[in-house]
Amino acid sequence: MNGMTLNFTAYIEKDPESGMYVGSVPSLPGAHTFAETLDGLRGKLVEVITLCLEEMDQGEIATLPVFAGITQVEVAV
């Protein structure tokens, strides 16, 4: 990736049973990991993103989805 800097959006949840933080990057299939702390999770996310990108060519990287936003949706049940 020759000095290129890319930004990714990670979705983070805290698992109520284990207390672990779980992170995933929706635009990169397979990019998900977990850690005990948010700082630990950030480091692991960088690792998993790097690994995913190493498996892709420049054409695949150029066509990755671009983050557009997050919204909350209310549903009555």
Stockholm file with secondary structure:
# STOCKHOLM 1.0

chainA/1-77         MNGMTLNFTAYIEKDPESGMYVGSVPSLPGAHTFAETLDGLRGKLVEVITLCLEEMDQGEIATLPVFAGITQVEVAV
#=GR chainA/1-77 SS CTTCCCCCCCEEEECTTTCCEEEECTTSTTCEEEESSHHHHHHHHHHHHHHHHHTSCHHHHHTSCCCCCCCCCCCCC
#=GC SS_cons        CTTCCCCCCCEEEECTTTCCEEEECTTSTTCEEEESSHHHHHHHHHHHHHHHHHTSCHHHHHTSCCCCCCCCCCCCC
//
